[in-house]
Amino acid sequence: MRIAITSQNFKTITGHAGQTRRFIVYEANDAKEIHEVERIDLPKELTMHEYRGGEHPLFSLNLQAIVTQSAGQGFIQRVEQHGIKVLVTSESDPAVAIALVITGQPLPAADEREHVHACTCKL
């Protein structure tokens, strides 16, 4: 299983997934061992909010999920069209979130007021 975490500082899970430029990619094997496999640092024009090209680079990573602290409906719809589940949480520690996801446990719920603007991302 491959999971990306939105992390503008490469330390904690951050919000506003559509404007996130930095992602930490983790992989978990069948024994549920977790390894960080990659750090993505996209230029601003490749944030999901700005990108209008063909296949976005995130879609080629073979991800099953993206964990974030907030995401607009445009972001969620766009990545879910590529088979990637968006998991929104109040958890800020990537290690804790990844461990919960791979063991099938629920993530702590996010504050629904966290992402209040209407995302204008075009699908």
Secondary structure, DSSP 4 states (H G I P E B T S, - for coil): -EEEEE-TTSSS--S-GGG--EEEEEEE-TT--EEEEEEEE--GGGSTTT--SSS-GGGGS--SEEEES---HHHHHHHHTTT-EEEE-S---HHHHHHHHHTTPPPPPP-GGGS-SPP----
